[in-house]
Amino acid sequence: MSLQTVLADLKGRVGKEAKTGEWFTVDQKRIDLFADATEDHQWIHVDPVRAKKESPFKDAIAHGFLTLSLLPALTREVQGGGVAFPGVKLGVNYGLNKVRFPSPVKVNCRIRTKSVLKEVTEVEGGIQMVREVTVEIEGQSKPACVAETVSRLYF
């Protein structure tokens, strides 16, 4: 597909919600591995016994940045599993315009994403997309994360 064909296709999706992602469990092992990778070993994340006793959340919670870092995995199937357009050489995360963490993700909770394509523009060699991505927590009305992501597709 040409850049112009993909651009037209994406512009037709602006304002529409993509399909809802599958549920994904955030377990203690994943939280511990993230703590090791980022050197953030705060007890509210890595000490479930203490967290149950002392945390206002009454359980260990995932790092907010762990939730954010899972967006590519959580949105992959929603966006069609990687680069969904023939002719696109690669897709990259370009940045974030806004991120909020309204509710913590407790250990062993399940999360999933919903996203809305907000904006599509042509940039040199490709296309830039802005999406509002909401990370839902199973059984809760308040989301774990709401992020406005910026990504690019290059041809």
Secondary structure as a PSIPRED ss2 file (coil, helix, strand):
# PSIPRED VFORMAT (PSIPRED V4.0)

   1 M C   1.000  0.000  0.000
   2 S C   1.000  0.000  0.000
   3 L H   0.000  1.000  0.000
   4 Q H   0.000  1.000  0.000
   5 T H   0.000  1.000  0.000
   6 V H   0.000  1.000  0.000
   7 L H   0.000  1.000  0.000
   8 A H   0.000  1.000  0.000
   9 D H   0.000  1.000  0.000
  10 L H   0.000  1.000  0.000
  11 K H   0.000  1.000  0.000
  12 G C   1.000  0.000  0.000
  13 R C   1.000  0.000  0.000
  14 V C   1.000  0.000  0.000
  15 G C   1.000  0.000  0.000
  16 K C   1.000  0.000  0.000
  17 E E   0.000  0.000  1.000
  18 A C   1.000  0.000  0.000
  19 K C   1.000  0.000  0.000
  20 T C   1.000  0.000  0.000
  21 G C   1.000  0.000  0.000
  22 E C   1.000  0.000  0.000
  23 W C   1.000  0.000  0.000
  24 F E   0.000  0.000  1.000
  25 T E   0.000  0.000  1.000
  26 V E   0.000  0.000  1.000
  27 D C   1.000  0.000  0.000
  28 Q H   0.000  1.000  0.000
  29 K H   0.000  1.000  0.000
  30 R H   0.000  1.000  0.000
  31 I H   0.000  1.000  0.000
  32 D H   0.000  1.000  0.000
  33 L H   0.000  1.000  0.000
  34 F H   0.000  1.000  0.000
  35 A H   0.000  1.000  0.000
  36 D H   0.000  1.000  0.000
  37 A H   0.000  1.000  0.000
  38 T H   0.000  1.000  0.000
  39 E C   1.000  0.000  0.000
  40 D C   1.000  0.000  0.000
  41 H C   1.000  0.000  0.000
  42 Q C   1.000  0.000  0.000
  43 W H   0.000  1.000  0.000
  44 I H   0.000  1.000  0.000
  45 H H   0.000  1.000  0.000
  46 V H   0.000  1.000  0.000
  47 D C   1.000  0.000  0.000
  48 P H   0.000  1.000  0.000
  49 V H   0.000  1.000  0.000
  50 R H   0.000  1.000  0.000
  51 A H   0.000  1.000  0.000
  52 K H   0.000  1.000  0.000
  53 K H   0.000  1.000  0.000
  54 E H   0.000  1.000  0.000
  55 S C   1.000  0.000  0.000
  56 P C   1.000  0.000  0.000
  57 F C   1.000  0.000  0.000
  58 K C   1.000  0.000  0.000
  59 D C   1.000  0.000  0.000
  60 A C   1.000  0.000  0.000
  61 I E   0.000  0.000  1.000
  62 A C   1.000  0.000  0.000
  63 H C   1.000  0.000  0.000
  64 G H   0.000  1.000  0.000
  65 F H   0.000  1.000  0.000
  66 L H   0.000  1.000  0.000
  67 T H   0.000  1.000  0.000
  68 L H   0.000  1.000  0.000
  69 S H   0.000  1.000  0.000
  70 L C   1.000  0.000  0.000
  71 L H   0.000  1.000  0.000
  72 P H   0.000  1.000  0.000
  73 A H   0.000  1.000  0.000
  74 L H   0.000  1.000  0.000
  75 T H   0.000  1.000  0.000
  76 R H   0.000  1.000  0.000
  77 E C   1.000  0.000  0.000
  78 V C   1.000  0.000  0.000
  79 Q C   1.000  0.000  0.000
  80 G C   1.000  0.000  0.000
  81 G C   1.000  0.000  0.000
  82 G C   1.000  0.000  0.000
  83 V C   1.000  0.000  0.000
  84 A C   1.000  0.000  0.000
  85 F C   1.000  0.000  0.000
  86 P C   1.000  0.000  0.000
  87 G C   1.000  0.000  0.000
  88 V C   1.000  0.000  0.000
  89 K C   1.000  0.000  0.000
  90 L E   0.000  0.000  1.000
  91 G E   0.000  0.000  1.000
  92 V E   0.000  0.000  1.000
  93 N E   0.000  0.000  1.000
  94 Y E   0.000  0.000  1.000
  95 G E   0.000  0.000  1.000
  96 L E   0.000  0.000  1.000
  97 N E   0.000  0.000  1.000
  98 K E   0.000  0.000  1.000
  99 V E   0.000  0.000  1.000
 100 R E   0.000  0.000  1.000
 101 F C   1.000  0.000  0.000
 102 P C   1.000  0.000  0.000
 103 S C   1.000  0.000  0.000
 104 P C   1.000  0.000  0.000
 105 V C   1.000  0.000  0.000
 106 K E   0.000  0.000  1.000
 107 V C   1.000  0.000  0.000
 108 N C   1.000  0.000  0.000
 109 C E   0.000  0.000  1.000
 110 R E   0.000  0.000  1.000
 111 I E   0.000  0.000  1.000
 112 R E   0.000  0.000  1.000
 113 T E   0.000  0.000  1.000
 114 K E   0.000  0.000  1.000
 115 S E   0.000  0.000  1.000
 116 V E   0.000  0.000  1.000
 117 L E   0.000  0.000  1.000
 118 K E   0.000  0.000  1.000
 119 E E   0.000  0.000  1.000
 120 V E   0.000  0.000  1.000
 121 T E   0.000  0.000  1.000
 122 E E   0.000  0.000  1.000
 123 V E   0.000  0.000  1.000
 124 E C   1.000  0.000  0.000
 125 G C   1.000  0.000  0.000
 126 G E   0.000  0.000  1.000
 127 I E   0.000  0.000  1.000
 128 Q E   0.000  0.000  1.000
 129 M E   0.000  0.000  1.000
 130 V E   0.000  0.000  1.000
 131 R E   0.000  0.000  1.000
 132 E E   0.000  0.000  1.000
 133 V E   0.000  0.000  1.000
 134 T E   0.000  0.000  1.000
 135 V E   0.000  0.000  1.000
 136 E E   0.000  0.000  1.000
 137 I E   0.000  0.000  1.000
 138 E C   1.000  0.000  0.000
 139 G C   1.000  0.000  0.000
 140 Q C   1.000  0.000  0.000
 141 S C   1.000  0.000  0.000
 142 K C   1.000  0.000  0.000
 143 P C   1.000  0.000  0.000
 144 A C   1.000  0.000  0.000
 145 C E   0.000  0.000  1.000
 146 V E   0.000  0.000  1.000
 147 A E   0.000  0.000  1.000
 148 E E   0.000  0.000  1.000
 149 T E   0.000  0.000  1.000
 150 V E   0.000  0.000  1.000
 151 S E   0.000  0.000  1.000
 152 R E   0.000  0.000  1.000
 153 L E   0.000  0.000  1.000
 154 Y E   0.000  0.000  1.000
 155 F C   1.000  0.000  0.000
